[in-house]
Amino acid sequence: MKHDRWRHDPAHYTARYDIPTRYADVDTLRHLNNSALHGLHQEARMRFLAERIGDGFWRERGPRLRPSRVVTDFLLQSHYPKPLQAAVRVTALDAQQVTLDSALFQDGACVGLQSTRLHARLHGEAGELPAAWQSALDSPVPAPAAALPPAAPAPAAFEAYPLRRELDTRYADLDATGRVGEGALMRGAETGRSAVMQNAFAALGGEGERATVGLLVARVDLHILAWRALPPRWRLGAGVTHRGRSSAVVRVGFFDGQPQAAAGADCVLVFVDRERGQPLPMPEAVRAALDAQRVQAGHR
């Protein structure tokens, strides 16, 4: 996705919006938090849909558009209080689903990309997009070539994750349609991967090494597998599915009492030199700690 050159040019999108940033979006590293940036992509997406098909798709009873997969690439750090510029366009459309691609820009640079696949649902069941929605979303300008990365396997069974915990849900986790909001899942994924990485960084011995080695989130691939009611508590599983020389993938699974996961997120993390911001090999102690937290194969 990030290697598609057209994605970095606002001129290739059919709608553009100014999006303000908030102090509440700033994290402990003093740049905009990745879960907050996901929410700003979602804001642009919802504005686009409200303009094209009206706000009845989330206000009124009837057909809904539910995301089944949201892939977000984080390219550059962005900062408060400068506003962002968002750009959105349709890149795929058929009777059952639509794919929206969005980009965020700050100071003329593309800081992040997102691709969202939304499915039509009626009373909780898969359906078709109303003909009026299809017509409103269709564009006379052909979409540039775009493809989501290959789909990750379905989240493993809860017992396969080395780190398992329960996470209370909150009223604020519901969206305007009364279902679990994307933002709540992104924050839950952040909680799971942070626990894995805290365990790994605890293996570092000296303060000097801890001060030198930084960590950036490069991508979050969120799969929403079932739109069920918000459970009183999530069972959250987290573990490592891949480790490279300077990067790792942490998978987080969301379980609500059913055998199969309700959602899952694959989070690509890159180790960087804090001063230069360049990737660097992860320390050997961290590598060993991550290998000890791998998701077990064979538990499905």
Order of alpha helices (4+ residues) and beta strands (2+ residues): beta-alpha-alpha-beta-beta-beta-beta-beta-alpha-beta-alpha-alpha-beta-beta-beta-beta-alpha
